[in-house]
Amino acid sequence: MTFRKFHFTHAGLSLALLASIPLVACSSSSNGNGGAGGGGAGGGANLDASNGALGEAGGGTSLDASNGVAGEVGASGGGAGGGTSLDGRSPSGDVSGGPDSVSGVSIDRSEDDGGAGPSGGSGDAGGFDSSGTSGEVSGATGSDGSSRAPAAPAWVPSGASVTWGDYAFTIPPSMQVIEDGSKGYYAIGRTGCAITFFPSVTSETDADSQAASLLAEAFSDPTKWSGILGIDNKDPLLGTYHRRTVTAQGLSAVDLSTGMKDPQGRITSELGRILLVDLGTGKSAPMIGYQAASGGQCLDEVLNPYEWVLVYYSLTFPQAHPANPQALLDTLIGGWFTSDSGSIISTGLSQVFAANGNYSYAIAVDQYSQLDPNLIQETTSSWSGDGAWRLDHEMLEILPRDPSSPAQTNLMRIFWEYNTTTPKGWRWYLHTLDACGGAPCEAWAYHE
């Protein structure tokens, strides 16, 4: 059984990082040396795009955009009272001046608040041992009576683990630390990509509008941009890159991507993205990314090294308090479908994750053959099966009943994508992280 898979390959890009004011601002200019250079308001940062020297910046940071070599970082600026307000509303700012912690401590998911529990007993399919708890899978029984253990995960994020402020995450191997939190934010990046973790802000009732506002403020330097717009040239909140999601801890979040206009109002190829996670504490954590214009991707989900998604899969919030820790598990229960059509072959896959832990699937494949100029032969083949499933945090484990069918274990995520063609205005997507030719890829399915 297979999903449709997208293969992601590396592509070079000029380094772009967060700069200007102590929020987020970036540039992809073609000249300058990134050496000295004053910061933005309140001791911000100066960004250059030619030779990769991160030099002294008058009270801020100077960043280059070609090879990502980091040099000296100037003193931190800061807003009133030593803080910087990310949302632009608090005069005293939300940043206390330094990180709560910056370390290489590994993330221990067993201590996270709100891990999803077992999905049920064995049922008729012969599922996971009912004595197992979240993180303790003791095996399953196939139709032939043999005991089966879950498969090793197809792909998991690797790299250095970091805990800073409300965040815990893994830095992808292709990235390096660019700002270690001493300025009130933590940033990682590579040539052409930057992802920055900001201190939590006060949650607002309309999380979608708050995310759009923070994203617009982050890229508000008028010398670089004149505004943001949805990737599909619509209002960011009215396009298909407006998403809502629920994390492995059961936290609700808004995921919003946008393009930028240059100072003359022309649409550029630069991209910004925000993940705004409601921590359930009256605070929300904003993770903001930037992707330069000159080739390659890192925030998109096709043809890129996949950093944004890999960071997402590793991201946890140890101090969060979700209202429903099992929200991701509850959302997964039900039926999902994926299809792929072509001139020669078309495929469809339907899956059902039942609340009692049973799993079933059906696959159909249509093949078309041109027998003569006036006759096309269509051949349909189909398969079906069942088994057991279980979700441990965001790790989805599937054990088919048929012992000849391989077990599967994949990290997964679910999001709702704004889509006016659907009856409810949103379409649900299930993505599972897989390996394709030694690189990460994702399979997908949808649910109306």
N, C-alpha and C positions, 0 to 999 in steps of 0.2 A: 504494500500500500504506500502510496506516495502523495505528497502535496506538490503543487507547482512551486518551483524554487527559482530564486533570483540569485545570480552569482555576482559577488562584489569584488572588484579588483582595485588595486592601488592606482592613484593618479596624482601626479605632482601638482603643486599649487604654491603660490607665493605665500609666505607666512603672514597671517593677519592676527592681531590680538587686540584685546580690549584696551582702549586708551581714552584720551581726551579728558573728560571729567571723571570723578571717582565712581562713575556708574559704568556703562559700557560704551565704547565708541571705537571704531576701527577705520582703517583706511587701506586702499590698495593703490596708492599713488605710485608713479613710476620713477621718481627721483628723490634725492635727499639721502642723508647718511645715518640718521637715527642716533647720532652721537649726543650732542647737547640738546637744547630744545626745551622750551618752557612747558610746563604742564597746563592743564586747563584750569577752570575755575576751582578755587580751593586747593590748588596743588594737584592737578590731575596728571595726565600723561600725554606724551607726544609720540605719534606713530609714524614710522617711515616705511617705505616699501621697496628699498633697493638692495642693501648689502648685508642686512642681518646683524647689525651691531646694536645691542641693547646697551645704551650708554647712560651718562648722567642726564637727568631731567630735573629742571628746576622745581623741586618739591614733588615730583611725580615720577613717571616712568616713561622712558623712550623706547619704543619697540619698532623693530624693522620687520619687513615682510618677505624676506627671501629665503633665509636658511635657518631661522629660528635659534640662532646662537644667543644665549642670554649673557649679559655682562653685569655691570654695576647698576643697582637700583637706587634712586635717590630717596630722600626722606619722604615719609608719607605726608600727604596734605591733611585732608580732614575738613569737616564742616564745623558749624558752631558747636562749641563744647567738645571738640575733638571727634565729632561724629559726622557721618554723611547720610543724608536722607535719600533712600533709594526711591521712595514713592513721591518725593518732592512736596510732601504735605507737612511733615514734622519739622519745625524750625530747628530742633536740637538734633535731629537725625536719629537713625535706627542703628548706626554702627557704633560700637563701644570703643573702637580704635584698634583692636587686635583680635586674633583668632582665639576661640575657646580652646582649641587644641589643633596641633598639626603634628601628625605622627605617622609612622609606618605600621600602625597596629592593624592586624588582620581583622576583617569584619567577621564577627561570630554571629551568624544568623540565628543560632539557637537562643540568643538573648533578645532578639528583636521583639517588639510588641506586635502582637497580632499575626502570628504565623497561622496559615490555614491548616486546619486539622484534617484527619483522614476523611475520605469521601464515602466510606461505607464498607460493609463486609463483603464477603466473597460472592454471595448470590449464586445464581445458576451458572454464571460464566466461570466460576473458579477464580476469585479475585485475590486481593491482598489479604494477608493474614489479619484477622480482626484484632489481634493482640498488638499489632503495630500502631505506633502513634506518629505524629508529624515528625519526620526525620528518622524514623525507625521502621524501615520496611523489612519484614521478615520473610518475604517471598510470596509466591502464589502457586496455585495448582492448575496445571493445564488439563485438557480433556483426557489425556492419557494417564492422569494421576501423578505425573512428575512434578517436582517442585521447581519453580522458576524464580529467579531473582530479577529485579529491574535492571535494565541496561545502563551502562555508563552514559552520562550526558553527552549528546552529540557535539556540543560546543559550550564552553563557559568562558566568561571574561577572565583574562589573566593580566597580571601586572601588579604594580605596587598598590597596596591598600592605604587609604588616607581617611582619617577622621578629622573633620574641621567643622566647628559650629554645630549645626543641626544635621550635617551630612556625614555619611560614610559611603565611600565609593572606591572603585578600582580604576587606576589610570591605565588606559590602553597602552600597550608596548610602543605604539607609534607616536605617542605623545610624551611631553615632558612638563614638569612644573615650571610655570612662568611667573606666577605670583603666589607666594607661600602663605598669604593671609596677613602679612604685616601691615598691609594697607587697608585692611578691613574686608577683603574679599580674597577668594582663592581661585586661581586660574591655571588651566592646563592647555597645551596647544601643540601644534606641529606646523609645518609649512602649509599655510593656507587655511588653518582652522584654529579656533579658540573656543573653549567652553569655560564659563566663569560661574562660580558658586557665590551667591550673595547672601548676606545675613537675612534672616527671616523678616518679613514685613507684616504689619497688621492685616489680617484677612478682611476682605470686603464681601458684602453680600453677593455681588455679581462678580464671580471669579473670572468669567470670560472677559468682561470689560476691563477688569483689573490687569489681567495678563496682557491685553492689547495696549493698555496705557503704559505699563512698565516697559514693554518692548519698544514702543514709540519713544519713550523717554531715554531709553538706553542708546538709541541711534538718533539723537536729536542734534548732533553737532551740525550747524547750518553750513559749515565750510566743506562738509563731506556729503551730507544728504539733505534732501528737502522734504522727506516724508517716507512713510512705509505704505505698502499695499500688498494685498494677497498675491500669492504666487500665480494664481489664475486671473490676475488683474481685477480682482474684486476687493471689496472691503475684507480685511483679514478674517473677520468673524462670519463672513457669508460665503467663504470658499471651502473647498474640500481639505485644505490644510489646517482647518480649525477642528481640533479633536478634544475629546474628553476621555479620561482614562481612570483606571483604579490600579493602584500599585499592589505589590505582593503583600504589603502590610494592611491593605484595605483602605488606603488613603486616596481620596479623590483628587484629581489633578486636571489642569488644562494644558494642552500641548498645542502651541500656535506657531506656525511658520509664516514668514513674510519676505517679500522682496523690498528693495529700497530704490528710491529715486535720487538722482544726483542733484547737486545744487541748482542745476538748470531745469529740474523737473523731469528729466528723462529717466526711463526705467533702466536700472543697471542689472547685472547678473549677480549682485551680492545678495546674500541671504542672511536672515536672522531667525532665531528660533528661541522660544521660551517654554520651559516646563515649570508651571507654578503649582506646587503641591500644598494642599491644605493639611497642616499637621495635626489638626484636631485640638489645638491648644489656643486658638485665637490668632495664630500666626500662620503664614504661608511662606514656603521656601522657593525663591526664584532661581532657576538655573538657566542661563542665557548663553546662546552660542552664536558665533559669527563664521560665515563662510565667504572667502574672497571671490572675486569675479573671474580671475584669470585661470580658468580651467580646473577640472577636478571638483570633487564634492566631499563633504564630511558631515553635513547636516541632512542631506537627502538620504533616501533609503534605496537608491540604485547606484551602481557603478562607483562605489566609494569604499574606503577602508572601514566605514561603519562605526566610527568612534562614538557618535551621539547615542546610537542604539546600544552599543556595548556598555557605555557609561550608565544608561538607563537600567539595563539588566542588573548591574552591580549596585545600584543606588538604594540605600536604606536610610531611615531616619530614626536612630535609636531612642530619641526622646519623644517621639510622636505618640499620640493617643487616638487611634482610629475608633470611630463609632462602631464599626462592624469589621473586625479583623478578618472575617471570612468573606468579605465582599467580592474578592476576585474569584474564589471558588464558586460562590453563588451565581456570579455572572457567567461562568463557563458552562454551567449545567444547561443542557438543551441541545438543539441540533445546529450543525454548521455545514456549509457547503462551499466547494470551490470548483472551478471549471477552467478549461483552457481550450480554445477553439483554433483550428488551423485548416488549411485547404486540404490536407491529407489525413489528419487525425484530430479528433476532439476527445477530451476526457472530462469526466465529472466525478467528484468524490463527495459523498455525504457521510457525516459522522454524528453520532449521538452520544453525549456524556450524560448518563442517567444519574439521578440523585442518590441511588442506592449503590453506586460504584461500578455499575455495569457499563460497558462500552460496546458500540456496534458501528459497523461501517459498511458501505456499499460503493463499489467503483464500477463505472461504465466507460467503455472506450468505443468510439465510432471510427472506423477506418474507411476511406474512400479510394476507390480504384477506377481509373478511366479504362473501361474495357474496349470501347471504340468511340468514335466522335459523338455518337448519340446515346451512349449508355454508360452510366456511372454505377458501380456496385458499392453498396454500403454494407459493411460488416460490423455488427455490434457484439462486443464481448462484455461480460460483467462478472464481478466477484463480490462476495460479501463475507463477513465474519463478525465475531464478537469477542469479548474478553473483559478485562477489568481496567479501571483507571484510578489514578490518585493524584492529587495536587499537594505538593509540599512547598509552601510559600509560592514561588512562581515556577517550580520544577514539576512539569507534567510527565507522569509515568504511565505508560500503556503496556499492558501484558495481554496479547492475544490468546484466546483459548487454544488455537491450533499451535502446537509446539514447533511446527515448521515455520511459523511466521515470527520474525524477530521482534523482541521487545523494543520499545522506544522510550527514551527519556530526553526531554527537551525543555529548555527554558521557554516560557511563553508570556505573552502580554495580550491584553484586550483593550481596544479603544473604540470609541464611537466617533465616526467621521461625519461632519456636516454634509448632507446630501439631500438636495431638494427633490430628487427623483423618487425617493422612498416615501411611503405613506406617513411616517413619523418625522421625516426631516433628518434622520440620522441613520447611518448604517453601521452595524457592529462588525468589527474585524478581529479575528484571532490570528496572531502571528506566533510561530514557533521558530526558535533559533536552531539552525542546523549547520552542517559542514558540507561545503561543495568544493572539491578539489583543494582541500587544505586551507580554505578561507571561509569566513562566516557567511551564511546566507539565511534567508527566512522563507518558510512556507506560510501560506495564508489561507484563510477561509473566512466566509462572511455569514452573518445572520441578520435577517431583516428585523 
